[in-house]
Amino acid sequence: MNHIFVDRRGGRHDAVTVRVVVTVDDGVLNPMTTLVGRLTAEQATALIDAVRRHLAVERSDR
């Protein structure tokens, strides 16, 4: 489980506990989450963006 702190408005940060599994099919990311809390649409988008950025860094390190 990870604690993800997401806030795109620059305000208070909310902790959301999630488990994230990301598969890659033909170069397309398919993130799936098991939520312990609920994510807003904005938080879900920010989480997926964070996963994409992380994977981009991982690829550039290889």
Distance bins in CASP14 RR format, pairs under 12 A and 6 or more apart:
PFRMAT RR
TARGET T0000
AUTHOR 0000-0000-0000
RMODE 2
METHOD distances of the structure
MODEL  1
1 15 0 0 0 0 0 1 0 0 0 0 0
1 16 0 0 0 0 0 1 0 0 0 0 0
1 17 1 0 1 0 0 0 0 0 0 0 0
1 18 1 0 0 1 0 0 0 0 0 0 0
1 19 1 0 1 0 0 0 0 0 0 0 0
1 20 0 0 0 0 1 0 0 0 0 0 0
1 33 0 0 0 0 0 1 0 0 0 0 0
1 34 0 0 0 0 1 0 0 0 0 0 0
1 35 0 0 0 0 0 1 0 0 0 0 0
1 36 1 0 0 1 0 0 0 0 0 0 0
1 37 0 0 0 0 0 1 0 0 0 0 0
2 15 0 0 0 0 1 0 0 0 0 0 0
2 16 0 0 0 0 1 0 0 0 0 0 0
2 17 1 0 0 1 0 0 0 0 0 0 0
2 18 1 0 0 1 0 0 0 0 0 0 0
2 19 1 0 0 1 0 0 0 0 0 0 0
2 20 1 0 0 1 0 0 0 0 0 0 0
2 21 0 0 0 0 0 1 0 0 0 0 0
2 33 0 0 0 0 0 1 0 0 0 0 0
2 34 0 0 0 0 0 1 0 0 0 0 0
2 35 0 0 0 0 0 1 0 0 0 0 0
2 36 0 0 0 0 0 1 0 0 0 0 0
2 47 0 0 0 0 1 0 0 0 0 0 0
2 50 0 0 0 0 0 1 0 0 0 0 0
2 51 0 0 0 0 0 1 0 0 0 0 0
2 54 0 0 0 0 0 1 0 0 0 0 0
3 13 0 0 0 0 0 1 0 0 0 0 0
3 14 0 0 0 0 0 1 0 0 0 0 0
3 15 1 0 1 0 0 0 0 0 0 0 0
3 16 1 0 0 1 0 0 0 0 0 0 0
3 17 1 0 1 0 0 0 0 0 0 0 0
3 18 0 0 0 0 1 0 0 0 0 0 0
3 19 0 0 0 0 0 1 0 0 0 0 0
3 20 0 0 0 0 0 1 0 0 0 0 0
3 36 0 0 0 0 1 0 0 0 0 0 0
3 37 0 0 0 0 0 1 0 0 0 0 0
3 47 0 0 0 0 0 1 0 0 0 0 0
4 13 0 0 0 0 1 0 0 0 0 0 0
4 14 0 0 0 0 1 0 0 0 0 0 0
4 15 1 0 0 1 0 0 0 0 0 0 0
4 16 1 0 1 0 0 0 0 0 0 0 0
4 17 1 0 0 1 0 0 0 0 0 0 0
4 18 1 0 1 0 0 0 0 0 0 0 0
4 19 0 0 0 0 0 1 0 0 0 0 0
4 20 0 0 0 0 1 0 0 0 0 0 0
4 31 0 0 0 0 0 1 0 0 0 0 0
4 33 0 0 0 0 1 0 0 0 0 0 0
4 35 0 0 0 0 0 1 0 0 0 0 0
4 36 0 0 0 0 0 1 0 0 0 0 0
4 37 0 0 0 0 0 1 0 0 0 0 0
4 39 0 0 0 0 1 0 0 0 0 0 0
4 43 1 0 0 1 0 0 0 0 0 0 0
4 44 0 0 0 0 0 1 0 0 0 0 0
4 46 0 0 0 0 1 0 0 0 0 0 0
4 47 1 0 1 0 0 0 0 0 0 0 0
4 48 0 0 0 0 0 1 0 0 0 0 0
4 49 0 0 0 0 0 1 0 0 0 0 0
4 50 1 0 0 1 0 0 0 0 0 0 0
4 51 0 0 0 0 1 0 0 0 0 0 0
4 54 0 0 0 0 0 1 0 0 0 0 0
5 11 0 0 0 0 0 1 0 0 0 0 0
5 12 0 0 0 0 1 0 0 0 0 0 0
5 13 1 0 1 0 0 0 0 0 0 0 0
5 14 1 0 0 1 0 0 0 0 0 0 0
5 15 1 0 0 1 0 0 0 0 0 0 0
5 16 0 0 0 0 1 0 0 0 0 0 0
5 17 0 0 0 0 0 1 0 0 0 0 0
5 18 0 0 0 0 0 1 0 0 0 0 0
5 43 0 0 0 0 1 0 0 0 0 0 0
5 46 0 0 0 0 1 0 0 0 0 0 0
5 47 0 0 0 0 0 1 0 0 0 0 0
5 50 0 0 0 0 1 0 0 0 0 0 0
6 12 0 0 0 0 0 1 0 0 0 0 0
6 13 1 0 0 1 0 0 0 0 0 0 0
6 14 1 0 0 1 0 0 0 0 0 0 0
6 15 0 0 0 0 1 0 0 0 0 0 0
6 16 1 0 0 1 0 0 0 0 0 0 0
6 18 0 0 0 0 1 0 0 0 0 0 0
6 37 0 0 0 0 0 1 0 0 0 0 0
6 39 1 0 0 1 0 0 0 0 0 0 0
6 40 0 0 0 0 1 0 0 0 0 0 0
6 41 0 0 0 0 0 1 0 0 0 0 0
6 42 1 0 0 1 0 0 0 0 0 0 0
6 43 1 0 1 0 0 0 0 0 0 0 0
6 44 0 0 0 0 1 0 0 0 0 0 0
6 45 0 0 0 0 1 0 0 0 0 0 0
6 46 1 0 1 0 0 0 0 0 0 0 0
6 47 1 0 0 1 0 0 0 0 0 0 0
6 48 0 0 0 0 0 1 0 0 0 0 0
6 49 0 0 0 0 1 0 0 0 0 0 0
6 50 1 0 0 1 0 0 0 0 0 0 0
6 51 0 0 0 0 0 1 0 0 0 0 0
7 13 1 0 1 0 0 0 0 0 0 0 0
7 14 1 0 0 1 0 0 0 0 0 0 0
7 15 0 0 0 0 0 1 0 0 0 0 0
7 16 0 0 0 0 0 1 0 0 0 0 0
7 40 0 0 0 0 0 1 0 0 0 0 0
7 42 0 0 0 0 1 0 0 0 0 0 0
7 43 0 0 0 0 1 0 0 0 0 0 0
7 46 0 0 0 0 1 0 0 0 0 0 0
7 47 0 0 0 0 0 1 0 0 0 0 0
8 14 0 0 0 0 0 1 0 0 0 0 0
8 40 0 0 0 0 1 0 0 0 0 0 0
8 41 0 0 0 0 0 1 0 0 0 0 0
8 42 1 0 1 0 0 0 0 0 0 0 0
8 43 0 0 0 0 1 0 0 0 0 0 0
8 44 0 0 0 0 0 1 0 0 0 0 0
8 45 0 0 0 0 1 0 0 0 0 0 0
8 46 1 0 1 0 0 0 0 0 0 0 0
8 47 0 0 0 0 0 1 0 0 0 0 0
8 49 0 0 0 0 1 0 0 0 0 0 0
8 50 0 0 0 0 0 1 0 0 0 0 0
9 40 0 0 0 0 0 1 0 0 0 0 0
9 42 0 0 0 0 1 0 0 0 0 0 0
9 43 0 0 0 0 0 1 0 0 0 0 0
9 46 0 0 0 0 0 1 0 0 0 0 0
10 42 0 0 0 0 0 1 0 0 0 0 0
10 46 0 0 0 0 0 1 0 0 0 0 0
13 43 0 0 0 0 0 1 0 0 0 0 0
13 46 0 0 0 0 0 1 0 0 0 0 0
14 37 0 0 0 0 1 0 0 0 0 0 0
14 38 0 0 0 0 0 1 0 0 0 0 0
14 39 0 0 0 0 1 0 0 0 0 0 0
14 40 0 0 0 0 1 0 0 0 0 0 0
14 42 0 0 0 0 0 1 0 0 0 0 0
14 43 1 0 0 1 0 0 0 0 0 0 0
14 46 0 0 0 0 0 1 0 0 0 0 0
14 47 0 0 0 0 0 1 0 0 0 0 0
15 36 0 0 0 0 0 1 0 0 0 0 0
15 37 0 0 0 0 1 0 0 0 0 0 0
15 39 0 0 0 0 0 1 0 0 0 0 0
15 43 0 0 0 0 0 1 0 0 0 0 0
16 33 0 0 0 0 1 0 0 0 0 0 0
16 34 0 0 0 0 0 1 0 0 0 0 0
16 35 1 0 0 1 0 0 0 0 0 0 0
16 36 1 0 0 1 0 0 0 0 0 0 0
16 37 1 0 1 0 0 0 0 0 0 0 0
16 38 1 0 0 1 0 0 0 0 0 0 0
16 39 1 0 1 0 0 0 0 0 0 0 0
16 40 0 0 0 0 1 0 0 0 0 0 0
16 42 0 0 0 0 0 1 0 0 0 0 0
16 43 1 0 0 1 0 0 0 0 0 0 0
16 44 0 0 0 0 1 0 0 0 0 0 0
16 46 0 0 0 0 0 1 0 0 0 0 0
16 47 0 0 0 0 1 0 0 0 0 0 0
16 50 0 0 0 0 0 1 0 0 0 0 0
17 33 0 0 0 0 0 1 0 0 0 0 0
17 34 0 0 0 0 1 0 0 0 0 0 0
17 35 1 0 0 1 0 0 0 0 0 0 0
17 36 1 0 1 0 0 0 0 0 0 0 0
17 37 1 0 0 1 0 0 0 0 0 0 0
17 38 0 0 0 0 0 1 0 0 0 0 0
17 39 0 0 0 0 0 1 0 0 0 0 0
17 47 0 0 0 0 0 1 0 0 0 0 0
18 31 0 0 0 0 0 1 0 0 0 0 0
18 32 0 0 0 0 0 1 0 0 0 0 0
18 33 1 0 1 0 0 0 0 0 0 0 0
18 34 1 0 0 1 0 0 0 0 0 0 0
18 35 1 0 1 0 0 0 0 0 0 0 0
18 36 1 0 0 1 0 0 0 0 0 0 0
18 37 1 0 0 1 0 0 0 0 0 0 0
18 38 0 0 0 0 0 1 0 0 0 0 0
18 39 1 0 0 1 0 0 0 0 0 0 0
18 43 0 0 0 0 1 0 0 0 0 0 0
18 44 0 0 0 0 1 0 0 0 0 0 0
18 46 0 0 0 0 0 1 0 0 0 0 0
18 47 1 0 0 1 0 0 0 0 0 0 0
18 48 0 0 0 0 0 1 0 0 0 0 0
18 50 0 0 0 0 0 1 0 0 0 0 0
18 51 0 0 0 0 0 1 0 0 0 0 0
19 31 0 0 0 0 0 1 0 0 0 0 0
19 32 0 0 0 0 1 0 0 0 0 0 0
19 33 1 0 0 1 0 0 0 0 0 0 0
19 34 1 0 1 0 0 0 0 0 0 0 0
19 35 0 0 0 0 1 0 0 0 0 0 0
19 36 1 0 0 1 0 0 0 0 0 0 0
19 37 0 0 0 0 0 1 0 0 0 0 0
19 47 0 0 0 0 0 1 0 0 0 0 0
20 29 0 0 0 0 0 1 0 0 0 0 0
20 30 0 0 0 0 0 1 0 0 0 0 0
20 31 1 0 0 1 0 0 0 0 0 0 0
20 32 1 0 0 1 0 0 0 0 0 0 0
20 33 1 0 1 0 0 0 0 0 0 0 0
20 34 0 0 0 0 1 0 0 0 0 0 0
20 35 0 0 0 0 1 0 0 0 0 0 0
20 36 0 0 0 0 0 1 0 0 0 0 0
20 39 0 0 0 0 0 1 0 0 0 0 0
20 44 0 0 0 0 0 1 0 0 0 0 0
20 47 1 0 0 1 0 0 0 0 0 0 0
20 48 0 0 0 0 1 0 0 0 0 0 0
20 50 0 0 0 0 1 0 0 0 0 0 0
20 51 1 0 0 1 0 0 0 0 0 0 0
20 52 0 0 0 0 0 1 0 0 0 0 0
20 54 0 0 0 0 0 1 0 0 0 0 0
20 55 0 0 0 0 0 1 0 0 0 0 0
21 29 0 0 0 0 0 1 0 0 0 0 0
21 30 0 0 0 0 1 0 0 0 0 0 0
21 31 1 0 0 1 0 0 0 0 0 0 0
21 32 1 0 1 0 0 0 0 0 0 0 0
21 33 1 0 0 1 0 0 0 0 0 0 0
21 34 1 0 0 1 0 0 0 0 0 0 0
21 51 0 0 0 0 0 1 0 0 0 0 0
22 28 0 0 0 0 0 1 0 0 0 0 0
22 29 1 0 1 0 0 0 0 0 0 0 0
22 30 1 0 0 1 0 0 0 0 0 0 0
22 31 1 0 1 0 0 0 0 0 0 0 0
22 32 1 0 0 1 0 0 0 0 0 0 0
22 33 0 0 0 0 1 0 0 0 0 0 0
22 47 0 0 0 0 0 1 0 0 0 0 0
22 48 0 0 0 0 1 0 0 0 0 0 0
22 50 0 0 0 0 0 1 0 0 0 0 0
22 51 1 0 1 0 0 0 0 0 0 0 0
22 52 0 0 0 0 1 0 0 0 0 0 0
22 54 0 0 0 0 1 0 0 0 0 0 0
22 55 1 0 0 1 0 0 0 0 0 0 0
22 58 0 0 0 0 0 1 0 0 0 0 0
23 29 1 0 0 1 0 0 0 0 0 0 0
23 30 1 0 1 0 0 0 0 0 0 0 0
23 31 0 0 0 0 1 0 0 0 0 0 0
23 32 1 0 0 1 0 0 0 0 0 0 0
23 51 0 0 0 0 0 1 0 0 0 0 0
23 55 0 0 0 0 0 1 0 0 0 0 0
24 30 1 0 0 1 0 0 0 0 0 0 0
24 31 0 0 0 0 1 0 0 0 0 0 0
24 51 0 0 0 0 0 1 0 0 0 0 0
24 52 0 0 0 0 0 1 0 0 0 0 0
24 55 0 0 0 0 1 0 0 0 0 0 0
24 58 0 0 0 0 0 1 0 0 0 0 0
24 59 0 0 0 0 0 1 0 0 0 0 0
25 31 0 0 0 0 0 1 0 0 0 0 0
27 52 0 0 0 0 0 1 0 0 0 0 0
27 55 0 0 0 0 0 1 0 0 0 0 0
27 59 0 0 0 0 0 1 0 0 0 0 0
28 52 0 0 0 0 0 1 0 0 0 0 0
28 55 0 0 0 0 0 1 0 0 0 0 0
29 47 0 0 0 0 0 1 0 0 0 0 0
29 48 1 0 0 1 0 0 0 0 0 0 0
29 49 0 0 0 0 0 1 0 0 0 0 0
29 50 0 0 0 0 0 1 0 0 0 0 0
29 51 1 0 0 1 0 0 0 0 0 0 0
29 52 1 0 0 1 0 0 0 0 0 0 0
29 53 0 0 0 0 0 1 0 0 0 0 0
29 54 0 0 0 0 0 1 0 0 0 0 0
29 55 1 0 0 1 0 0 0 0 0 0 0
29 56 0 0 0 0 0 1 0 0 0 0 0
29 59 0 0 0 0 0 1 0 0 0 0 0
30 48 0 0 0 0 0 1 0 0 0 0 0
30 51 0 0 0 0 0 1 0 0 0 0 0
30 52 0 0 0 0 0 1 0 0 0 0 0
30 55 0 0 0 0 0 1 0 0 0 0 0
31 39 0 0 0 0 0 1 0 0 0 0 0
31 44 0 0 0 0 1 0 0 0 0 0 0
31 45 0 0 0 0 0 1 0 0 0 0 0
31 46 0 0 0 0 0 1 0 0 0 0 0
31 47 1 0 0 1 0 0 0 0 0 0 0
31 48 1 0 1 0 0 0 0 0 0 0 0
31 49 0 0 0 0 0 1 0 0 0 0 0
31 50 0 0 0 0 1 0 0 0 0 0 0
31 51 1 0 1 0 0 0 0 0 0 0 0
31 52 0 0 0 0 1 0 0 0 0 0 0
31 54 0 0 0 0 0 1 0 0 0 0 0
31 55 0 0 0 0 1 0 0 0 0 0 0
32 44 0 0 0 0 0 1 0 0 0 0 0
32 47 0 0 0 0 0 1 0 0 0 0 0
32 48 0 0 0 0 0 1 0 0 0 0 0
32 51 0 0 0 0 0 1 0 0 0 0 0
33 39 1 0 0 1 0 0 0 0 0 0 0
33 43 0 0 0 0 0 1 0 0 0 0 0
33 44 1 0 0 1 0 0 0 0 0 0 0
33 47 1 0 0 1 0 0 0 0 0 0 0
33 48 0 0 0 0 1 0 0 0 0 0 0
33 50 0 0 0 0 0 1 0 0 0 0 0
33 51 0 0 0 0 1 0 0 0 0 0 0
35 43 0 0 0 0 1 0 0 0 0 0 0
35 44 0 0 0 0 1 0 0 0 0 0 0
35 47 0 0 0 0 0 1 0 0 0 0 0
37 43 0 0 0 0 0 1 0 0 0 0 0
37 44 0 0 0 0 0 1 0 0 0 0 0
38 44 0 0 0 0 1 0 0 0 0 0 0
39 45 0 0 0 0 1 0 0 0 0 0 0
39 46 0 0 0 0 1 0 0 0 0 0 0
39 47 1 0 0 1 0 0 0 0 0 0 0
39 48 0 0 0 0 0 1 0 0 0 0 0
40 46 0 0 0 0 1 0 0 0 0 0 0
40 47 0 0 0 0 0 1 0 0 0 0 0
41 47 0 0 0 0 0 1 0 0 0 0 0
41 48 0 0 0 0 0 1 0 0 0 0 0
42 48 0 0 0 0 0 1 0 0 0 0 0
42 49 0 0 0 0 0 1 0 0 0 0 0
43 49 0 0 0 0 0 1 0 0 0 0 0
43 50 0 0 0 0 0 1 0 0 0 0 0
44 50 0 0 0 0 0 1 0 0 0 0 0
44 51 0 0 0 0 0 1 0 0 0 0 0
45 51 0 0 0 0 0 1 0 0 0 0 0
45 52 0 0 0 0 0 1 0 0 0 0 0
46 52 0 0 0 0 0 1 0 0 0 0 0
46 53 0 0 0 0 0 1 0 0 0 0 0
47 53 0 0 0 0 0 1 0 0 0 0 0
47 54 0 0 0 0 0 1 0 0 0 0 0
48 54 0 0 0 0 0 1 0 0 0 0 0
48 55 0 0 0 0 0 1 0 0 0 0 0
49 55 0 0 0 0 0 1 0 0 0 0 0
49 56 0 0 0 0 0 1 0 0 0 0 0
50 56 0 0 0 0 0 1 0 0 0 0 0
50 57 0 0 0 0 0 1 0 0 0 0 0
51 57 0 0 0 0 0 1 0 0 0 0 0
51 58 0 0 0 0 0 1 0 0 0 0 0
52 58 0 0 0 0 0 1 0 0 0 0 0
52 59 0 0 0 0 0 1 0 0 0 0 0
53 59 0 0 0 0 0 1 0 0 0 0 0
53 60 0 0 0 0 0 1 0 0 0 0 0
54 60 0 0 0 0 0 1 0 0 0 0 0
54 61 0 0 0 0 0 1 0 0 0 0 0
55 61 0 0 0 0 0 1 0 0 0 0 0
55 62 0 0 0 0 0 1 0 0 0 0 0
56 62 0 0 0 0 0 1 0 0 0 0 0
END
